[in-house]
Amino acid sequence: MDKKLLFIDCDPGIDDAAAILLAGADPDAEVLGISAVAGNVPFRHTLANALSLSAFAGLNAPVYAGADRPLRGEPLTAEFVHGANGLRGHTLPEHSLTADPTPAWDALYAAAKAHPHKVTLVALGPLTNVAIAFSKWRDLPTLLKKVVIMGGATHTGNITPAAEFNFAADPEAAEMVLRSSADLHICPLDVTERSYISKEELAQLDSQGSPQARFFAAVMGDSVDHYKDDYGVEGAILHDPSAMLYALRPALFTAKRCWGAVETEGVYSRGRLVTDAFSDASENPTCTLVYDVDRPAFAAAILELMQAYQ
């Protein structure tokens, strides 16, 4: 069986880190490249973390520098969740990887051009790099097999009342990507907030004993109290790992075709994902919305995959 070819665009970020570790653990996946974008923390940290994670996950995939700010306005960050360094103060082993000089958008195009209709782009951060790539390389959306996006929410946001962080950080980029001809699969808060790992499962993960499993359990375990207080979840919500597992194990999830767009002008709703997925209104479908997950099977898949590091 041919391996799933992935290109990861990310802003690491604790949950980005966990997602990259899952990609590195899957024997059926090959990561062609990782690109960094400003997001959860300032760009210098997301790039440094992407390099460290490529080495730590055993990928040694090339890492490319992308945009250090959104298409419009000032960067939006979330150190209150991810800590100043993006990893809540945790550190990763020293390594010798350095960023490839190729710009992120050119590297993505080169990967898709080399493997037409076979590369899945997994976009875990603000969509700035992807929007630039789609704007520069007009045939890129249809060269990709699919684009899996962690972003948006059809109910309430998590950085504003209306918007999820990744879409709020660069609404113009998100709207550009949603208007593209790519095969888009959106994993919004609707599904990621149901994609959690319990405290007991985190303990099982830690007990696997590998540095990667223990790091995953530690960085996500730090968030347990936050998710209990704010969401009533007895565990850690795994936003980016949810999107990554959808790319790797789509049978764990429930999805539907729908129309989608991103609000870029609203005073109170800027960055909001607008969709007819749960509306009587109906437009021509433009994307696939992932809205539910088999939570026990999701957690079991994480525990199974992470055993590869033992």
VENPEUR-V468971 format. One line per field, one symbol per residue. psi: psi as a letter, one per 30 degrees, with the letter a starting at -180 (. if undefined). A space follows every 10 residues. Layout:
psi->???
//
This chain:
psi->kklkkkkkkl ikkefeeeee eeeffjfgkk jflkkklkce lleeeeeeee eeeeeefgeh kkkkkbkgll ekalkklhff eflegfghfl lllllgklkk fkkeeeeeee eeefikgfkk kjjfakgeee eeeeeejffe effkeljkkj llkfclaffl ffkleeeefi eeeeeeeffl gljkjkjafe eeffilklee eeeeeefffl eeeeeeeeee fffeeeeeef fgkiakkide feeeeeeeif fflkllklkl lkkffkefgk fkkklgehlf kklkkflkkk flkjeeeeee eeeeeffff.
//
